[in-house]
Amino acid sequence: MAKRVPGERRKEILQTLAHMLENPKGEKITTALLASKLDVSEAALYRHFASKAQMFEGLIEFIEETVFSLVNKIQSEETNGMKQVEATVSMLLSFAQKNQGMTRVLIGDALVNEDERLQVRMNQLHDRLEASLRQSARTAAGDGALHSSLDANAYANAVMAFVVGRWHQFAKSGFKRAPLENFAQSWSVFAG
């Protein structure tokens, strides 16, 4: 029998949990159900995670690491503020489209009836994304790309509401209504 690479089972558990979240019916995921999908005992799950909340934290960490590494890349490579905002929004919608189960975590749907600290952490992620959009909006305003009457805080909030709305539509449509659907036409509202 081949020896497992350290962390391999942990990654497998998180991938299976994310895959289970792709079920558009959004049935409650129990550790017993997760264990049965992995063909292991619940005790085996708890050797890798102290609780189901810790499993969800693992998914949130994956989202944070992936999304913020991409946001940082966009902001360091693109100097035009409006292009930063558009690229960030496009990336966030694309991330959701490629990671259906993670979309349910992003909107908090998968976190209902779980430890409330998970929703707090997701709210903090949203706040950090909005702060990144605000910074890009300030850059755009400095470039003259945003009308001087637009407040960077209000603009970033409206853009983030658009993103979250698209995530919700995607999840609530059973992953049929793609977040990037008609993006170019919708984005023209925010394009300055």
C-alpha positions as CSV (number, residue, x, y, z in Angstrom):
1,M,0.0,0.0,0.0
2,A,1.4,3.4,-1.0
3,K,2.1,5.8,1.8
4,R,0.0,9.0,1.7
5,V,1.7,12.3,1.3
6,P,1.2,14.5,4.4
7,G,-1.9,16.7,4.0
8,E,-3.3,14.6,1.1
9,R,-6.2,13.2,3.1
10,R,-7.0,16.7,4.4
11,K,-7.0,18.1,0.9
12,E,-9.2,15.1,-0.3
13,I,-11.7,15.9,2.5
14,L,-11.9,19.6,1.5
15,Q,-12.3,18.7,-2.2
16,T,-15.1,16.3,-1.4
17,L,-16.8,18.9,0.8
18,A,-16.6,21.5,-2.0
19,H,-17.9,19.0,-4.5
20,M,-20.9,18.1,-2.2
21,L,-21.6,21.9,-2.0
22,E,-22.1,21.9,-5.8
23,N,-25.5,20.1,-5.3
24,P,-28.0,22.8,-6.2
25,K,-30.5,21.5,-3.7
26,G,-28.2,22.6,-1.0
27,E,-28.9,19.7,1.3
28,K,-27.3,19.9,4.8
29,I,-23.9,18.3,4.8
30,T,-23.3,16.2,7.8
31,T,-20.0,14.7,8.8
32,A,-21.6,11.2,8.4
33,L,-22.6,12.0,4.8
34,L,-19.1,13.4,4.1
35,A,-17.4,10.4,5.7
36,S,-19.6,8.0,3.6
37,K,-18.7,9.9,0.4
38,L,-15.0,9.4,1.3
39,D,-15.6,5.8,2.4
40,V,-14.0,6.5,5.8
41,S,-15.3,6.7,9.3
42,E,-16.4,10.0,10.9
43,A,-13.5,9.4,13.4
44,A,-11.1,9.5,10.4
45,L,-12.4,13.0,9.5
46,Y,-11.8,14.2,13.0
47,R,-8.1,13.0,12.8
48,H,-7.7,15.8,10.3
49,F,-10.2,18.4,11.5
50,A,-11.3,19.1,15.0
51,S,-14.8,20.0,13.8
52,K,-17.0,20.5,10.7
53,A,-16.5,24.3,11.2
54,Q,-12.7,23.7,10.8
55,M,-13.4,22.0,7.5
56,F,-15.4,25.1,6.3
57,E,-12.5,27.2,7.5
58,G,-10.3,25.2,5.2
59,L,-12.5,26.1,2.3
60,I,-12.5,29.8,3.3
61,E,-8.7,29.7,3.5
62,F,-8.6,28.3,0.0
63,I,-10.9,31.1,-1.2
64,E,-8.9,33.8,0.6
65,E,-5.5,32.6,-0.7
66,T,-6.7,32.2,-4.3
67,V,-8.7,35.3,-4.6
68,F,-6.4,37.7,-2.8
69,S,-3.3,36.4,-4.7
70,L,-5.2,37.2,-7.9
71,V,-6.3,40.6,-6.6
72,N,-2.7,41.5,-5.6
73,K,-1.5,40.4,-9.0
74,I,-4.1,42.5,-10.8
75,Q,-3.2,45.6,-8.7
76,S,0.5,45.2,-9.2
77,E,0.4,44.5,-12.9
78,E,-2.3,47.0,-14.0
79,T,-1.8,50.7,-13.3
80,N,-5.1,51.8,-14.8
81,G,-7.6,52.0,-11.9
82,M,-10.7,51.3,-14.0
83,K,-9.0,48.3,-15.6
84,Q,-8.1,47.1,-12.1
85,V,-11.7,47.2,-11.0
86,E,-13.0,45.5,-14.1
87,A,-10.3,42.8,-14.0
88,T,-11.0,42.2,-10.3
89,V,-14.8,41.9,-10.8
90,S,-14.3,39.6,-13.8
91,M,-11.9,37.4,-11.8
92,L,-14.4,37.2,-8.8
93,L,-17.2,36.2,-11.2
94,S,-15.0,33.7,-13.0
95,F,-13.8,32.2,-9.7
96,A,-17.4,31.5,-8.7
97,Q,-18.3,30.1,-12.2
98,K,-15.3,27.7,-11.9
99,N,-15.9,26.8,-8.2
100,Q,-19.7,26.2,-7.8
101,G,-19.4,24.8,-4.3
102,M,-17.2,27.7,-3.2
103,T,-19.9,30.1,-4.4
104,R,-22.2,28.7,-1.8
105,V,-19.6,29.5,0.8
106,L,-19.0,33.0,-0.6
107,I,-22.7,33.9,-0.3
108,G,-22.9,32.3,3.2
109,D,-25.5,29.8,1.9
110,A,-23.4,26.8,3.0
111,L,-22.7,28.4,6.3
112,V,-26.3,28.5,7.6
113,N,-26.6,26.5,10.8
114,E,-22.8,26.3,11.1
115,D,-20.6,28.1,13.6
116,E,-21.3,31.9,13.4
117,R,-17.6,32.7,13.3
118,L,-17.6,31.3,9.7
119,Q,-20.1,33.9,8.5
120,V,-18.1,36.6,10.4
121,R,-15.0,35.5,8.5
122,M,-16.8,35.5,5.2
123,N,-18.1,39.0,5.9
124,Q,-14.5,40.1,6.6
125,L,-13.5,38.6,3.2
126,H,-16.2,40.7,1.5
127,D,-15.0,43.8,3.4
128,R,-11.4,43.1,2.2
129,L,-12.6,42.7,-1.4
130,E,-14.5,45.9,-1.1
131,A,-11.4,47.7,0.3
132,S,-9.4,46.5,-2.7
133,L,-12.1,47.8,-5.1
134,R,-12.1,51.1,-3.2
135,Q,-8.4,51.4,-3.6
136,S,-8.7,50.8,-7.4
137,A,-11.6,53.3,-7.6
138,R,-9.4,55.9,-5.9
139,T,-6.7,55.2,-8.5
140,A,-9.3,55.6,-11.2
141,A,-10.6,58.8,-9.8
142,G,-7.0,60.1,-9.6
143,D,-6.6,59.2,-13.3
144,G,-9.8,61.1,-14.1
145,A,-11.5,57.8,-15.2
146,L,-14.3,58.1,-12.6
147,H,-16.5,61.2,-12.5
148,S,-15.3,63.5,-9.8
149,S,-18.8,63.4,-8.2
150,L,-18.5,59.7,-7.6
151,D,-17.5,58.7,-4.1
152,A,-14.9,55.8,-4.1
153,N,-16.6,54.2,-1.0
154,A,-20.0,54.2,-2.5
155,Y,-18.7,53.1,-5.9
156,A,-16.8,50.1,-4.4
157,N,-19.8,49.2,-2.3
158,A,-22.1,49.2,-5.4
159,V,-19.5,47.1,-7.4
160,M,-19.3,44.6,-4.6
161,A,-23.1,44.4,-4.3
162,F,-23.1,43.6,-8.1
163,V,-20.6,40.8,-7.6
164,V,-22.4,39.3,-4.6
165,G,-25.7,39.6,-6.5
166,R,-24.2,37.7,-9.4
167,W,-22.9,35.0,-7.0
168,H,-26.4,34.7,-5.5
169,Q,-28.1,34.4,-8.9
170,F,-25.7,31.7,-9.9
171,A,-26.2,29.7,-6.7
172,K,-30.0,30.2,-6.5
173,S,-30.4,29.2,-10.2
174,G,-28.9,25.8,-9.5
175,F,-25.7,27.0,-11.1
176,K,-27.5,27.6,-14.4
177,R,-27.3,31.4,-14.6
178,A,-23.6,32.0,-15.2
179,P,-22.0,34.9,-13.2
180,L,-20.3,36.2,-16.4
181,E,-23.4,36.1,-18.5
182,N,-23.7,39.4,-20.4
183,F,-20.9,40.8,-18.3
184,A,-19.8,43.3,-20.9
185,Q,-23.2,44.9,-21.1
186,S,-23.7,44.9,-17.4
187,W,-20.2,46.2,-16.7
188,S,-20.9,49.3,-18.8
189,V,-23.0,50.6,-15.9
190,F,-19.9,50.8,-13.8
191,A,-17.4,51.7,-16.4
192,G,-17.2,55.3,-15.4
